[in-house]
Amino acid sequence: QVQLVESGGGLVQAGGSLRLSCAASGLTFSMYGMGWFRQARGKERECVAAVNRGGTSTNYADSVKGRFTISRDNAKNTATLEMNSLKPEDTAVYYCAARRATWSTVASSQNDYGYWGQGTQVPVSS
């Protein structure tokens, strides 16, 4: 079955950096668009970054543009979220998600994603 496993979360100080990884198995990774979502306590889940199948097109939430970078390695079945200049408001549980997609499309709605990881916590201290 499809499994998405996030890693790399943990406590970080404001201004610091983290690198989240998502290891995918049970699917032909290159056939899936990938997204990173987050959910803060008491808030709805939101997409922070998404990438197309080939890694050539990306979308970012306005709140993370210029600070976060999404990438993927189809040879290693992994998706990565590099997070820099972290702020306390970035505190959330971060999830990776996969969607069966055409080559070029990038999706930012959680309704478009059929597979989800269990999430990794990222607390950012002030």
Secondary structure, DSSP 8 states (H G I E B T S, - for coil): --EEEEE----EETT--EEEEEEEESS-GGGEEEEEEEE-TTS--EEEEEE-TTS--EEE-TTTTTTEEEEEETTTTEEEEEE-S--GGG-EEEEEEEEE--SS-----GGG--EE---EEE-EE-
